[in-house]
């Protein structure tokens, strides 16, 4: 039982740290928008609108949907390349990473950590032990394209 309590406490600390970091990023972003305006940012919101809910992990064409979402400048080029390779070589394992990432029954920080580890584990055998390049940028984009309202509510939801 003490091990479970420690794990739960660690998860809560991770979630609080991730939430604080994300809130700080959002605050900085809002400050930039207030100073510079939104003109240079509109394309991002248009991409969200175009790709919203495309990443349905139960769809038979999930891989092609995933690849279509990657086709913009919001993703680091290396993460696009590694995503395409994993989708081609290990499609079911790679899909499961997204099933777990989008599982809102788990804390966001835990989902992100689990996703990064699982994707790296899939990629390393054919990536010469190199990382998958699925960093915070890639993960935040995937979460946003999957369900932008859910991402925002999990960032602002307060735990009692």
N, C-alpha and C positions, 0 to 999 in steps of 0.2 A: 504493500500500500504506500509506503513512503516514496518509492520510486515513481509511482503514478502521480503522487502529489508534486514531486519535483518536476516531472515532465509537464504537468499542467501549469505550474508556476513559470517554467521556462517558456512555454508557449505563450502565456499571457504577456511576459516581458517582451518576447519577440514581436508579438502583435502590437503592443504599445509602441515599441521602437519604430516599427514599420509605419504605423499610423502617424506618428509624429513626423517622421521623415517625409512621408507623402504630403502631409498637411503643410509642411514647410515649403515643399516644391510648388504646391498649388498657390501658396501665398506669394512666392517669388514670381510665379507666372502671372498672377493677377496684377502685381506691381508693374511688371514689364508691359502688360496690356494697357494699363492705365497711362503709362508714360508714352508708349509708342503707338497705341491704337491697335485695332484688330485686323487691319487690312492685310498684313502679311501672314495672318493665322487662319484666315477663312478657309483656305484649301484643306486644312486639317479637319475642320468640322464637316466639310463637304465629303471628305473621305470616310469619316465616321458614319455619316448618313448613308453613303453608298454601300458600305460594308457591314452595317449593323445587322447582327444576327446571322451573318453568313457562316460563321464558324459553329455550325450545328454538328456536334460530334456523332450524332446518330444518322446523319445523312450518308447515303451510299457513296456520294461523290465528295466526301469530306476532304480528301487529299486535293482535288482540283479546286475546291473552295479555298482551302488554305493557301495554295499557291497563288490564286488570284488576289487574295488579300495582301500577300507579300509584295505585290508589284507596284510599290510606291516608295517615295523617298523617306518615309517615316522609319524604315527598317535599315539597320546597318547591313551593308552588302554581304558581309561574311555570315550573318545570321540567316540571310536569304539562301545562300549557297548551302549551308549545312542543313537548313530545314528541307530544302528540295532533296538533298541526298538521303536524309533520314526517312522522308515520306516515300521515297522510291525503294529503299532497301529494307526498311522496317516499318511498314505503314500501320500495322495494328498496334505495335508497341508505342509508336510515336502518337497515334491517335489517343491512346490511353493516357498519355501525358496531359493532353488537353481535357480529357474527361475529368481527370483529377484537378487540373487547374481551375476548371469552371464549376467545381463542386462547392456550392455555397454553404454546405453543411460544415465546412471546415474553415478555420480562421484564415484570412487572406495571407498573412505572413507565412503560415504553414504551407498553404497551397503553392506559394511562390517558391519557397525553399524546396519542397518536394519536386516541383516541376523542374527546377534547375538541376537538381541531382539526377533525376530520372533521364532528362534529355542528355546530360553529359555522359551518363552510363550507356545510353544507346549509341551515342556518337563516337565515343573513344575507341572502340574496336576497329572501326574503319576510318578513323580520323587521326591515326598515328598518335594516339594519346593526347591530342590537342582538344581544347575546349570547344563546345558547341556554339559559342557566341550568342547564346540565348540569354542576354543580359536584361537588366531592368527595362530598357527601352523596348526590346522585343516583347517582353512579358506584359508590360503596361499597354502596349498597342493591341496585343491579342485579347487581353481582358476587356479593353474598351470596345474593340470591334465585336466581341462576343455579346456584350450587354453593357453599354455605357451607363445606364441608370443604376445597374447593380454595383458597378465599380464606385460610382460617386456615393451611393448610399452606404457601402461598406467603409468608405473613408470617413464619412461623417457620423456614422452610427456610434453611439456612446454605450459602453458596457457598464452596467451598474454594479 
